[in-house]
Structure formats: structure tokens, C-alpha cells
Amino acid sequence: MPERTIAIVVHACDRYELLYQGFAEFFTQRWPLDTRISGYYFLTEEKDYVNAPFKNIKTGRGEWSDRLKRGLEQIPESYILYLQEDMWLDKDVPAEAINGVIDFTLEKQPLLFKLNSSEVYKTLPTDRFISDFRLAKLDNQKSEYLMSHQASVWNKDFLMAQLEPCEHPWRNERKGTKRLRKLNPDIYHIDLLSENGKPPVNDNKPSARLSGYCTVSVNASLNEFAPKFIGQLKTTGDSEKMIYAGKLQYNFDHQLTHDGKPKPRKESLIKKLLKKFSS
């Protein structure tokens, strides 16, 4: 039986179905499939998702944390690399770095290992490198977003323990960060994936091959990072991809949500305050 190492888990929602094809297109182009990753899972609510190498897991409807927990319960691996459907790769990811992440994870069994570069992380360097990337630990008291939904390797059971019932994603990040700060676990970090073009956090070797992704969605609509991907799809010469690019372009130009609806009107200050204090 093949070794169980780390599974890639893409947590998606059905309203964002428009983004599935784009995620798959750029993942297939830029993620190495010749690594020791042992499983690929794409979590939807009720929609079908058929796209190799991913296996579709349906979580049913419900709040964000409840759906993710139901999905994780169906995955045999003890460690997962968490992604979302709006995280589109814009640079090739080096296979040797992914295998290095797997080796470190199986050796040290961290609870959380962040792979994205962001200014919210304040790190403490170690003497170890993973494929020319400096391995660091987060300063949990100075860093923000200890709990985030960016690219990270999680101990699956530990992640499930951070999912309180009925938490929407923003509450989970906010309150989850408070919970993690109180627990104060060792949280590791490397600059493998630049998030939205952000610079490295750590002192890496000059030969480090930085890769990255852009989050192409904000408030359920395409954002300023989407056009470069749309442009790439338009120039493929593939009719199916060009039709898809046209759909994305239409939604972007008309500022529609991913399910084709007009963007909701901005909330009043009073509504925002009421929502804040009720969460």
C-alpha cells in the first residue's frame, strides 16, 4: 500500500463553481505531480467535481467550519496541505521543495506549517533549510493571522480542533487566531509560495526558487488579480478555455458575483457594527 504522507485539500463552496475550472487549469500547469503527495481532494457541498488528480468529496451544505470538518473526516491522511478554489498558481512550484516539506513534516510532525509569504508573519530563523528556503518559526505574539486559510500544512486532527461549530471563515480566522495565540504551538514557516506577489519573509538562499499564487476573489467577485489569468486563458488557442475566459471577463467587467448576481450594495455603518458585535 502506498505511503500516506500529505494530502492536498481544496476547500470550495458551490457558489464559487465559476472558479473551479480556473483553479484546475493553473494547478495542472504549475503544480508538480511527481512528488510524494499521497492524495488530492476537492471538497464541494453538493456539486460534482471531476478533474484528475482530484477526488471529489461532498460535505453537504452548512456553515464554513462544519463543512470543512465533515470533509476532513473523510480523508485518511494525517496531514493535509490546505488550499482554496480562488488560489490560482502564477508560478511553477518546485517538486524538490514539496518533497522537502513532506520530509520535514513526517520527521518533526508539526501541528501547523505555513507555506505562504505575507507581511503579517513575524518569524524567528532556524539553522535549517528546505530546498534553499530558510525554515523559521512564527513569533506567535507578534504575528497576525495565526489562523488563516492560506496555503499551509496542518496536522489534520489539530486543524479539526480549531473548527468551532457554525463559524464562518472570517470569524474562524479572527477567533481561531486568539485560540492559537493562547495555545502557543510551534508554527513553522517557509517562503515557498508568495501570496499575491508579496516578498519573502525569511533570509533564504539566493538560489531559492520562489513560486506563488494569487487569490482572485474578494467578496464573492473577481478582483484585480483576475485579469492576468483571463489573459493567459485567452491566448491558449483552446476553444473551451477561451469560452471560459469570456465568462470570467464578463463577470469581471460587470462586477458580478461568481454565481452571476449583481454585487450586493455596501452595508451601512450601523449594519457593520451590529454584525461585528454579534459575531
Buried (B, 14 or more C-beta within 10 A) or exposed (E): EEEBBBBBBBBBBBBBBBBBBBBBBBBEEBBBEEBBBBBBBBBBBEBEBEBEBBBBBBBEEBBBBBBBBBBBEEBEBBBBBBBBBBBBBBBEBBBEBBBBBBBBBBEEEBBBBBBBBBEBBBBEEEEEBBBBBBBBBBEBEEBEBBBBBBBBBBBBEBBBEBBBEEBEBEBBBEBBBEBBBEEEBEBBBBBBBBBBEBEBBBEBEEEBBBBBBBBBBEEBBBBEBBBEBBEBBBEEEEEEBEEBBEEBBEBBEEEBBBEEEEEEEEEEEEEEEEEEEEE
